[in-house]
Amino acid sequence: MLEFAKGHGTRNDFVLVTDADDARPLSDADVRFLCDRRAGIGGDGVLRAVRARHIPGWGGDPELWFMDYRNADGSLAEMCGNGVRVFARYLAEEGLVDREGVLPLGTRAGLRSAELLADGRVRVWMGRPAIADAATRVSLDGAEWPATPVDVGNPHAVVLLDAGEDLGALDLTRAPVWTPAERFPHGVNVEFVDDLGAHEVRMRVFERGVGETDSCGTGTVAAASATARAHGQTDGTWTVHVPGGQVEVELRGGEAWLTGPAVIVARGSVRLPGEGDS
């Protein structure tokens, strides 16, 4: 039996478990089961809380809580902006960290920090988004667009739609295709963005290893960064609307902060299927 919690940030949802001493690593099959919305708990990914000393290659504080993040298909992911907010909320509600002040967290994209705000939202330092000069192209259902590659600790390709293009009409039940293929050898998250003006955008996202999700935290940072660059801007705060709600992305001095809701909605226990179970 595995004790778990279920949480979401703008409806980007996760199964959360605590395994401080790395006593119960999850297999790819375990993750796929937990994220299965019919046979398991259901989620876009799994967030496992483990002490950083158990993570190969981690060179920082070994006692930090590390967000061991896995996509719904079992694959590893470097970062998740909604996930890290939910992770911080979970640690606080479990009594594993102090609710006050700035909370440092380990991720595969490096050190991140989170702050639980009085209004119930969580603010996370997202590092320094990197926009590549070499453009790529994304195609879907016979249409093709130029896309801006943005690294937010994980890879993104941001498509800025032209005025009049219908964001809601895009069929994201299938994966977009990018060229050149070698540009993203490990896959990429693709954001389609409608610029509403006045530092406000609306977006949809196809996440690698998951499919379309109601939100993607790193994707909102990528979308704000690409939109700012298109307008010749560097600093400012963007409101980003996603199907699951809205977040704020602050860009300042080359760094980014993401602020949005994070809630834990359930706790329980689940029996992981053993070998031979059907």
Backbone as numpy.savetxt, mean C-alpha at the origin, in Angstrom:
# Nx Ny Nz CAx CAy CAz Cx Cy Cz
-4.28 -23.08 15.31 -5.11 -21.88 15.31 -4.24 -20.64 15.31
-4.69 -19.63 14.61 -3.95 -18.39 14.48 -4.83 -17.23 14.92
-4.35 -16.44 15.87 -5.08 -15.25 16.28 -4.85 -14.15 15.24
-5.91 -13.43 14.88 -5.79 -12.41 13.83 -6.67 -11.21 14.16
-6.38 -10.13 13.47 -7.27 -8.97 13.43 -7.52 -8.64 11.97
-8.58 -7.92 11.71 -8.91 -7.47 10.36 -9.04 -5.95 10.41
-8.35 -5.27 9.48 -8.39 -3.82 9.46 -8.36 -3.29 8.04
-8.64 -2.01 7.90 -8.56 -1.40 6.56 -8.23 0.08 6.67
-7.67 0.59 5.59 -7.43 2.01 5.41 -8.04 2.41 4.09
-9.10 3.21 4.10 -9.88 3.54 2.90 -10.22 2.29 2.11
-10.66 1.25 2.82 -11.16 -0.01 2.27 -10.07 -0.84 1.58
-8.82 -0.49 1.74 -7.70 -1.37 1.39 -7.51 -2.24 2.64
-7.90 -3.53 2.56 -8.05 -4.30 3.79 -6.98 -5.37 3.96
-6.73 -5.70 5.24 -5.62 -6.56 5.60 -5.99 -7.49 6.75
-5.37 -8.65 6.73 -5.38 -9.55 7.88 -4.08 -9.30 8.64
-4.17 -9.09 9.96 -3.00 -8.77 10.77 -2.77 -9.84 11.82
-1.50 -10.23 11.99 -1.14 -11.22 13.01 0.14 -10.76 13.70
0.30 -11.17 14.94 1.52 -10.87 15.70 2.35 -12.14 15.85
3.61 -12.04 15.48 4.55 -13.17 15.62 5.91 -12.57 15.96
6.01 -12.04 17.19 7.18 -11.26 17.58 8.49 -12.01 17.37
8.52 -13.28 17.68 9.76 -14.05 17.63 9.88 -14.93 16.40
9.07 -14.63 15.37 9.16 -15.35 14.10 8.95 -16.85 14.29
8.05 -17.20 15.21 7.82 -18.61 15.53 6.89 -19.29 14.53
6.09 -18.49 13.79 5.13 -19.08 12.86 5.14 -18.32 11.54
6.24 -18.45 10.75 6.25 -17.82 9.42 5.09 -18.35 8.59
4.54 -17.50 7.76 3.40 -17.88 6.93 3.88 -18.29 5.54
3.39 -19.40 5.06 3.72 -19.83 3.71 2.88 -19.04 2.70
3.25 -19.14 1.43 2.45 -18.49 0.38 1.01 -19.02 0.42
0.87 -20.32 0.65 -0.47 -20.91 0.70 -1.26 -20.38 1.90
-0.58 -20.17 3.05 -1.25 -19.59 4.21 -1.80 -18.20 3.88
-0.98 -17.41 3.23 -1.38 -16.04 2.89 -2.55 -16.05 1.93
-2.48 -16.90 0.91 -3.59 -16.98 -0.05 -4.88 -17.41 0.64
-4.77 -18.34 1.58 -5.96 -18.77 2.33 -6.53 -17.63 3.16
-5.68 -16.96 3.92 -6.15 -15.88 4.79 -6.82 -14.77 3.99
-6.31 -14.50 2.78 -6.85 -13.40 1.97 -8.04 -13.81 1.12
-8.33 -15.10 1.07 -9.45 -15.59 0.27 -10.77 -15.07 0.86
-11.55 -14.39 0.05 -12.76 -13.73 0.56 -13.95 -14.69 0.71
-13.80 -15.91 0.27 -14.87 -16.89 0.45 -14.45 -18.01 1.41
-13.23 -18.53 1.24 -12.80 -19.66 2.06 -12.00 -19.24 3.27
-11.50 -17.99 3.29 -10.68 -17.53 4.39 -11.27 -16.31 5.09
-10.39 -15.40 5.49 -10.84 -14.17 6.16 -11.18 -13.10 5.14
-10.32 -12.93 4.17 -10.51 -11.93 3.13 -9.64 -10.71 3.35
-8.87 -10.34 2.34 -8.03 -9.16 2.44 -7.20 -8.95 1.19
-6.70 -7.73 1.04 -5.78 -7.43 -0.05 -4.36 -7.86 0.28
-4.11 -8.19 1.54 -2.79 -8.63 1.95 -2.77 -9.02 3.41
-1.62 -9.51 3.85 -1.40 -9.90 5.24 -0.27 -9.07 5.81
-0.47 -8.52 7.02 0.54 -7.76 7.74 0.92 -8.56 8.98
2.17 -9.03 9.01 2.64 -9.81 10.16 3.60 -8.93 10.97
3.31 -8.78 12.25 4.15 -7.98 13.15 5.23 -8.88 13.74
6.48 -8.60 13.38 7.61 -9.41 13.83 8.73 -8.46 14.23
9.54 -8.84 15.21 10.68 -8.00 15.57 11.67 -7.98 14.41
12.23 -6.80 14.15 13.04 -6.59 12.96 14.28 -7.48 12.92
14.76 -7.94 14.08 15.97 -8.77 14.11 15.78 -10.09 13.36
14.54 -10.48 13.12 14.29 -11.74 12.44 14.19 -11.59 10.92
14.33 -10.37 10.43 14.19 -10.12 8.99 15.56 -10.11 8.33
15.84 -11.04 7.43 17.14 -11.07 6.75 17.44 -9.76 6.04
18.64 -9.25 6.22 19.05 -8.03 5.54 18.71 -6.75 6.26
17.94 -6.83 7.36 17.60 -5.60 8.09 18.83 -5.12 8.86
19.22 -3.86 8.65 20.41 -3.33 9.29 20.14 -2.27 10.33
18.87 -2.02 10.63 18.52 -0.99 11.60 18.32 -1.56 12.99
17.57 -0.83 13.80 17.29 -1.23 15.17 16.62 -2.61 15.18
17.23 -3.61 15.82 16.67 -4.96 15.78 15.39 -5.12 16.58
15.10 -4.17 17.48 13.92 -4.30 18.34 12.69 -3.62 17.77
12.82 -2.96 16.63 11.65 -2.33 16.03 10.63 -3.38 15.61
9.37 -2.97 15.58 8.36 -3.80 14.96 8.50 -3.66 13.45
8.54 -4.79 12.77 8.70 -4.82 11.31 7.39 -5.26 10.69
6.97 -4.54 9.65 5.75 -4.88 8.93 6.10 -5.85 7.81
5.93 -7.12 8.09 6.18 -8.17 7.09 4.93 -8.27 6.23
4.98 -7.60 5.07 3.79 -7.44 4.24 3.82 -8.41 3.07
2.70 -9.09 2.89 2.54 -10.02 1.77 1.28 -9.66 1.00
1.39 -9.65 -0.33 0.22 -9.47 -1.18 -0.71 -10.67 -1.07
-1.92 -10.51 -1.58 -2.93 -11.57 -1.47 -2.50 -12.86 -2.16
-1.63 -12.76 -3.17 -1.19 -13.97 -3.86 0.00 -14.64 -3.17
0.43 -14.08 -2.04 1.55 -14.64 -1.28 2.88 -13.98 -1.55
2.96 -13.15 -2.57 4.23 -12.52 -2.91 4.60 -11.43 -1.91
5.90 -11.21 -1.75 6.40 -10.16 -0.87 6.19 -8.79 -1.51
5.96 -7.78 -0.69 5.87 -6.40 -1.17 6.76 -5.53 -0.30
7.35 -4.51 -0.93 8.28 -3.66 -0.20 7.57 -2.74 0.79
6.44 -2.20 0.38 5.77 -1.20 1.21 4.28 -1.18 0.90
3.53 -0.58 1.80 2.10 -0.38 1.59 1.69 0.80 2.45
1.31 1.90 1.82 0.99 3.11 2.57 -0.25 2.97 3.42
-1.29 2.34 2.90 -2.48 2.09 3.72 -2.14 1.06 4.79
-1.37 0.05 4.40 -1.01 -1.01 5.33 -0.24 -0.51 6.53
0.70 0.40 6.31 1.52 0.87 7.43 0.68 1.69 8.40
-0.34 2.39 7.91 -1.24 3.10 8.82 -2.04 2.11 9.66
-2.58 1.10 8.99 -3.35 0.08 9.72 -2.44 -0.69 10.68
-1.21 -0.95 10.27 -0.23 -1.64 11.12 0.03 -0.84 12.39
0.21 0.46 12.25 0.44 1.32 13.42 -0.77 1.30 14.35
-1.97 1.38 13.78 -3.19 1.33 14.59 -3.29 0.01 15.32
-2.98 -1.08 14.65 -3.04 -2.40 15.26 -2.07 -2.53 16.42
-0.83 -2.11 16.22 0.17 -2.20 17.29 -0.29 -1.42 18.52
-0.88 -0.23 18.28 -1.34 0.59 19.40 -2.51 -0.08 20.12
-3.47 -0.61 19.38 -4.63 -1.23 20.02 -4.27 -2.53 20.72
-3.21 -3.20 20.27 -2.75 -4.42 20.92 -1.88 -4.12 22.15
-1.58 -2.84 22.39 -0.74 -2.46 23.52 0.72 -2.77 23.30
1.14 -2.91 22.06 2.53 -3.25 21.74 3.42 -2.02 21.59
2.81 -0.85 21.46 3.55 0.40 21.34 2.79 1.49 22.09
3.47 2.59 22.34 2.85 3.76 22.96 2.03 4.49 21.91
0.83 4.91 22.26 -0.02 5.64 21.32 0.47 7.06 21.08
1.29 7.59 21.96 1.73 8.97 21.86 3.05 9.06 21.09
3.24 10.18 20.39 4.51 10.44 19.73 4.64 9.73 18.38
5.84 9.78 17.85 6.13 9.22 16.53 6.61 7.79 16.70
6.03 6.89 15.94 6.32 5.46 16.05 7.19 5.02 14.86
8.45 4.61 15.10 9.29 4.10 14.00 8.91 2.66 13.68
8.88 2.34 12.39 8.49 1.01 11.94 9.44 0.54 10.85
9.75 -0.73 10.87 10.57 -1.31 9.83 9.72 -1.83 8.68
10.17 -1.59 7.44 9.52 -2.14 6.25 10.61 -2.55 5.27
10.26 -3.29 4.25 11.24 -3.68 3.24 11.68 -2.50 2.38
10.99 -1.37 2.50 11.41 -0.15 1.82 12.26 0.72 2.74
12.57 0.21 3.94 13.35 0.98 4.90 12.52 1.45 6.08
13.11 2.34 6.86 12.44 2.85 8.06 11.32 3.81 7.69
10.17 3.65 8.31 9.06 4.56 8.17 8.62 4.98 9.57
7.90 6.09 9.67 7.42 6.55 10.97 5.96 6.92 10.85
5.21 6.64 11.92 3.78 6.89 11.93 3.39 7.65 13.19
2.33 8.43 13.07 1.81 9.20 14.20 0.30 9.06 14.22
-0.25 8.62 15.36 -1.70 8.50 15.52 -2.25 9.87 15.92
-3.10 10.43 15.07 -3.62 11.77 15.29 -4.88 11.74 16.14
-5.19 12.88 16.75 -6.34 12.98 17.65 -7.66 12.77 16.93
-7.70 13.05 15.61 -8.95 12.91 14.86 -9.19 11.48 14.37
-8.32 10.54 14.78 -8.50 9.15 14.40 -7.71 8.73 13.17
-7.16 9.68 12.46 -6.35 9.34 11.30 -4.92 9.01 11.73
-4.16 8.48 10.79 -2.75 8.17 11.03 -1.93 8.87 9.95
-0.85 9.53 10.39 0.04 10.24 9.47 1.35 9.48 9.38
1.79 9.19 8.15 2.97 8.37 7.95 3.98 9.11 7.07
5.24 9.10 7.50 6.31 9.59 6.63 6.62 8.52 5.61
6.52 8.88 4.32 6.62 7.91 3.24 7.96 7.95 2.51
8.92 8.69 3.04 10.22 8.73 2.40 10.28 9.75 1.28
11.13 9.49 0.29 11.36 10.42 -0.82 10.94 9.76 -2.13
9.74 10.07 -2.63 9.32 9.50 -3.91 10.31 9.87 -5.02
10.62 8.91 -5.86 11.58 9.13 -6.94 10.86 8.97 -8.28
10.85 10.05 -9.06 10.23 10.02 -10.38 11.31 9.80 -11.42
11.14 8.78 -12.24 12.14 8.45 -13.26 11.95 9.35 -14.48
13.05 9.69 -15.11 12.98 10.50 -16.33 12.53 9.67 -17.52
12.91 8.40 -17.53 12.54 7.53 -18.65 11.08 7.13 -18.52
10.26 7.58 -19.47 8.83 7.28 -19.41 8.58 5.85 -19.87
7.39 5.38 -19.58 6.95 4.08 -20.06 5.56 4.26 -20.65
5.01 3.21 -21.20 3.66 3.28 -21.74 2.83 2.15 -21.16
1.56 2.45 -20.95 0.63 1.48 -20.38 -0.54 1.32 -21.35
-0.94 0.08 -21.56 -2.09 -0.17 -22.44 -3.12 -1.02 -21.73
-4.39 -0.81 -22.12 -5.51 -1.53 -21.53 -6.66 -1.49 -22.51
-7.15 -2.67 -22.89 -8.30 -2.77 -23.79 -8.13 -1.97 -25.08
-6.93 -2.02 -25.64 -6.67 -1.36 -26.91 -6.29 0.10 -26.83
-6.44 0.70 -25.65 -6.03 2.10 -25.46 -4.62 2.12 -24.87
-3.88 3.18 -25.17 -2.50 3.29 -24.68 -2.23 4.71 -24.21
-1.47 4.83 -23.12 -1.15 6.12 -22.53 0.33 6.17 -22.14
0.92 7.35 -22.14 2.24 7.50 -21.49 2.04 7.42 -19.99
3.03 6.88 -19.29 2.94 6.74 -17.84 4.22 7.21 -17.19
4.09 7.77 -16.01 5.23 8.26 -15.25 5.64 7.23 -14.21
6.87 6.69 -14.30 7.33 5.76 -13.27 7.69 6.51 -11.98
7.13 6.05 -10.87 7.40 6.66 -9.57 7.72 5.55 -8.58
8.84 5.70 -7.88 9.23 4.73 -6.86 8.89 5.32 -5.49
8.03 4.63 -4.74 7.65 5.06 -3.39 8.06 3.94 -2.41
9.21 3.37 -2.68 9.63 2.18 -1.95 9.16 0.93 -2.65
8.16 1.07 -3.50 7.69 0.05 -4.43 7.36 0.72 -5.76
7.26 -0.03 -6.85 7.15 0.59 -8.17 5.73 0.95 -8.58
5.61 2.10 -9.23 4.32 2.57 -9.74 4.49 3.13 -11.15
3.43 3.00 -11.93 3.35 3.66 -13.23 2.06 4.47 -13.22
2.18 5.80 -13.30 1.04 6.69 -13.13 0.59 7.22 -14.49
-0.65 6.94 -14.82 -1.25 7.44 -16.06 -2.11 8.65 -15.72
-1.76 9.81 -16.27 -2.56 11.01 -16.09 -3.52 11.12 -17.27
-4.79 10.87 -17.01 -5.79 10.87 -18.07 -6.02 12.27 -18.62
-6.35 12.34 -19.89 -6.70 13.61 -20.50 -8.11 14.01 -20.09
-8.39 15.30 -20.17 -9.73 15.79 -19.88 -10.73 15.10 -20.80
-11.82 14.65 -20.24 -12.84 13.97 -21.04 -12.75 12.47 -21.01
-11.59 11.92 -20.62 -11.48 10.47 -20.49 -12.22 10.02 -19.22
-12.95 8.94 -19.33 -13.82 8.48 -18.24 -13.08 7.49 -17.36
-12.66 7.95 -16.18 -11.94 7.09 -15.25 -12.79 5.88 -14.85
-14.09 6.10 -14.64 -14.97 5.03 -14.19 -15.23 3.96 -15.23
-14.98 4.26 -16.50 -15.28 3.31 -17.57 -14.16 2.30 -17.79
-12.99 2.49 -17.17 -11.87 1.58 -17.36 -12.18 0.21 -16.78
-11.85 -0.83 -17.53 -12.06 -2.20 -17.06 -10.79 -2.70 -16.40
-10.76 -2.62 -15.06 -9.58 -3.07 -14.32 -9.76 -4.47 -13.75
-10.65 -5.25 -14.37 -10.73 -6.66 -14.00 -9.57 -7.43 -14.62
-8.85 -6.78 -15.54 -7.68 -7.39 -16.16 -6.48 -6.49 -15.93
-5.31 -7.07 -15.98 -4.09 -6.31 -15.68 -3.68 -5.44 -16.86
-3.34 -4.18 -16.62 -2.75 -3.36 -17.69 -1.41 -3.95 -18.10
-0.99 -3.63 -19.30 0.29 -4.08 -19.84 1.18 -2.87 -20.03
2.47 -3.02 -19.70 3.39 -1.90 -19.84 4.53 -2.25 -20.80
5.06 -1.22 -21.43 6.22 -1.38 -22.30 7.21 -0.26 -22.01
8.51 -0.55 -22.07 9.07 -1.88 -22.31 8.85 -2.80 -21.10
8.68 -4.10 -21.36 8.36 -5.05 -20.31 9.44 -5.11 -19.24
10.70 -4.93 -19.65 11.81 -5.03 -18.70 11.89 -3.82 -17.77
11.06 -2.80 -18.01 11.08 -1.61 -17.15 10.69 -1.98 -15.73
9.76 -2.93 -15.59 9.31 -3.36 -14.25 9.38 -4.89 -14.19
10.56 -5.43 -13.99 10.72 -6.90 -14.05 9.97 -7.65 -12.96
9.66 -6.98 -11.85 8.96 -7.64 -10.75 7.50 -7.18 -10.65
6.98 -6.60 -11.72 5.61 -6.11 -11.73 5.52 -4.68 -11.25
4.36 -4.09 -11.43 4.18 -2.67 -11.09 2.73 -2.42 -10.72
2.52 -1.44 -9.84 1.19 -0.94 -9.53 0.86 0.16 -10.54
-0.30 0.11 -11.15 -0.66 1.09 -12.17 -1.81 1.95 -11.67
-1.58 3.26 -11.65 -2.61 4.22 -11.23 -3.13 4.98 -12.44
-4.44 5.11 -12.52 -5.09 5.95 -13.52 -5.67 7.15 -12.78
-5.28 8.35 -13.20 -5.54 9.55 -12.41 -6.32 10.59 -13.20
-7.35 11.10 -12.58 -8.16 12.20 -13.12 -7.83 13.45 -12.32
-7.21 14.43 -12.97 -6.81 15.67 -12.30 -8.02 16.59 -12.18
-8.46 16.84 -10.95 -9.64 17.67 -10.70 -9.30 19.14 -10.54
-7.99 19.45 -10.47 -7.58 20.83 -10.26 -7.54 21.18 -8.79
-6.90 22.31 -8.48 -6.83 22.83 -7.10 -6.27 21.78 -6.14
-5.19 21.09 -6.58 -4.51 20.11 -5.72 -5.45 18.98 -5.29
-6.27 18.52 -6.23 -7.22 17.45 -5.94 -7.28 16.51 -7.13
-7.16 15.20 -6.86 -7.21 14.21 -7.93 -8.09 13.05 -7.51
-8.54 12.31 -8.52 -9.28 11.06 -8.28 -8.50 9.96 -8.99
-8.43 8.77 -8.38 -7.66 7.71 -9.02 -8.27 6.34 -8.79
-7.92 5.42 -9.70 -8.15 3.99 -9.53 -6.80 3.29 -9.71
-6.69 2.09 -9.14 -5.38 1.43 -9.15 -5.54 -0.07 -9.38
-4.62 -0.61 -10.17 -4.47 -2.06 -10.30 -3.18 -2.42 -9.58
-3.29 -3.16 -8.46 -2.11 -3.51 -7.67 -1.55 -4.86 -8.10
-0.24 -4.90 -8.27 0.40 -6.16 -8.63 0.15 -7.18 -7.50
-0.13 -8.40 -7.90 -0.36 -9.46 -6.93 -1.72 -9.45 -6.28
-2.58 -8.47 -6.65 -3.89 -8.36 -6.02 -4.99 -8.16 -7.07
-4.84 -7.15 -7.93 -5.88 -6.72 -8.85 -6.34 -5.32 -8.46
-7.50 -4.90 -8.95 -7.99 -3.57 -8.55 -8.35 -3.60 -7.08
-7.91 -2.58 -6.34 -8.27 -2.43 -4.94 -8.97 -1.09 -4.75
-9.65 -0.95 -3.62 -10.38 0.29 -3.35 -9.45 1.44 -3.01
-8.18 1.13 -2.75 -7.22 2.17 -2.41 -5.82 1.58 -2.45
-4.83 2.44 -2.61 -3.42 2.06 -2.53 -2.67 3.27 -1.98
-2.14 3.15 -0.77 -1.51 4.30 -0.12 -0.29 4.81 -0.86
0.64 3.90 -1.20 1.80 4.34 -1.96 1.37 4.86 -3.32
0.29 4.28 -3.86 -0.23 4.77 -5.14 -0.74 6.18 -5.08
-1.35 6.57 -3.95 -1.82 7.96 -3.83 -0.63 8.92 -3.77
0.45 8.49 -3.13 1.66 9.32 -3.10 2.25 9.45 -4.50
2.28 8.32 -5.24 2.77 8.35 -6.61 1.92 9.25 -7.49
0.59 9.16 -7.32 -0.32 9.97 -8.12 -0.13 11.45 -7.84
-0.02 11.81 -6.56 0.19 13.22 -6.20 1.54 13.72 -6.74
2.57 12.88 -6.64 3.90 13.28 -7.11 3.91 13.51 -8.61
3.29 12.59 -9.36 3.27 12.73 -10.82 2.43 13.93 -11.25
1.31 14.17 -10.56 0.46 15.32 -10.88 1.19 16.62 -10.58
1.87 16.67 -9.43 2.62 17.87 -9.08 3.68 18.17 -10.13
4.39 17.13 -10.56 5.44 17.34 -11.57 4.84 17.84 -12.88
3.69 17.29 -13.27 3.05 17.72 -14.51 2.68 19.20 -14.48
2.44 19.73 -13.27 2.11 21.15 -13.13 3.33 22.00 -12.79
4.51 21.39 -12.80 5.72 22.12 -12.49 5.83 22.51 -11.04
5.20 21.73 -10.16 5.21 22.03 -8.73 6.00 20.97 -7.98
6.45 21.32 -6.79 7.18 20.37 -5.96 6.53 20.20 -4.59
6.13 21.30 -3.96 5.58 21.25 -2.61 4.08 21.53 -2.62
3.40 21.01 -1.61 1.97 21.26 -1.47 1.27 20.03 -0.92
-0.02 20.19 -0.63 -0.83 19.08 -0.12 -1.94 18.77 -1.12
-2.01 17.50 -1.50 -3.00 17.03 -2.46 -4.03 16.15 -1.76
-5.29 16.37 -2.09 -6.36 15.47 -1.67 -6.54 14.45 -2.77
-6.45 13.17 -2.39 -6.57 12.10 -3.37 -7.81 11.27 -3.05
-8.74 11.22 -4.00 -9.97 10.45 -3.84 -9.76 9.07 -4.47
-10.10 8.04 -3.73 -10.05 6.67 -4.22 -11.43 6.05 -3.99
-11.75 4.92 -4.60 -13.07 4.33 -4.39 -13.40 4.10 -2.91
-12.38 3.89 -2.08 -12.62 3.61 -0.67 -12.63 4.82 0.24
-12.49 6.03 -0.30 -12.48 7.22 0.54 -11.51 8.26 0.04
-10.84 8.96 0.95 -9.87 9.96 0.54 -8.75 10.06 1.55
-7.58 10.48 1.06 -6.40 10.69 1.90 -5.78 12.02 1.51
-4.83 12.45 2.32 -4.06 13.66 2.01 -2.59 13.28 1.83
-1.98 13.82 0.80 -0.56 13.61 0.53 0.14 14.96 0.57
1.07 15.10 1.50 1.86 16.32 1.61 3.23 16.08 1.02
3.61 16.94 0.07 4.93 16.89 -0.53 5.71 18.13 -0.09
6.90 17.88 0.46 7.69 19.01 0.94 9.17 18.64 0.95
9.95 19.45 0.24 11.40 19.25 0.23 11.82 17.89 -0.30
11.05 17.33 -1.22 11.37 16.04 -1.79 10.87 14.86 -0.98
10.25 15.12 0.17 9.72 14.06 1.02 8.19 14.05 0.94
7.59 12.96 1.42 6.14 12.82 1.35 5.59 12.30 2.67
4.39 12.79 3.00 3.64 12.31 4.17 2.25 11.93 3.70
1.74 10.83 4.22 0.41 10.34 3.86 -0.45 10.30 5.11
-1.61 10.93 5.04 -2.52 10.98 6.18 -3.88 10.46 5.77
-4.41 9.51 6.57 -5.71 8.97 6.24 -6.22 8.08 7.36
-7.42 7.54 7.20 -8.03 6.70 8.24 -7.37 5.33 8.31
-7.48 4.71 9.46 -7.00 3.34 9.69 -7.81 2.76 10.83
-8.53 1.68 10.58 -9.41 1.12 11.61 -9.25 -0.39 11.68
-9.36 -0.91 12.90 -9.43 -2.34 13.12 -10.90 -2.70 13.31
-11.41 -3.62 12.53 -12.85 -3.89 12.54 -13.22 -5.23 13.17
-12.26 -6.14 13.33 -12.60 -7.45 13.89 -11.36 -8.13 14.43
-11.58 -9.04 15.37 -10.54 -9.91 15.89 -11.11 -11.31 16.05
-10.24 -12.31 15.93 -10.71 -13.67 16.09 -9.59 -14.67 15.95
-9.95 -15.91 15.74 -8.96 -16.96 15.52 -9.40 -17.79 14.32
-8.43 -18.34 13.62 -8.71 -19.09 12.41 -7.82 -20.33 12.37
-8.34 -21.41 11.86 -7.53 -22.61 11.70 -6.93 -22.61 10.31
-5.60 -22.56 10.25 -4.94 -22.64 8.96 -5.06 -24.06 8.42
-5.39 -24.19 7.15 -5.53 -25.54 6.61 -4.21 -26.26 6.56
-4.22 -27.52 6.90 -3.01 -28.32 6.85 -2.86 -28.98 5.50
-1.74 -29.62 5.29 -1.50 -30.30 4.03 -2.54 -31.40 3.85
-3.15 -31.40 2.68 -4.17 -32.40 2.38 -5.58 -31.91 2.64
-5.73 -30.74 3.33 -7.07 -30.19 3.52 -7.61 -29.70 2.20
-8.89 -29.68 2.05 -9.50 -29.18 0.84 -10.49 -28.07 1.20
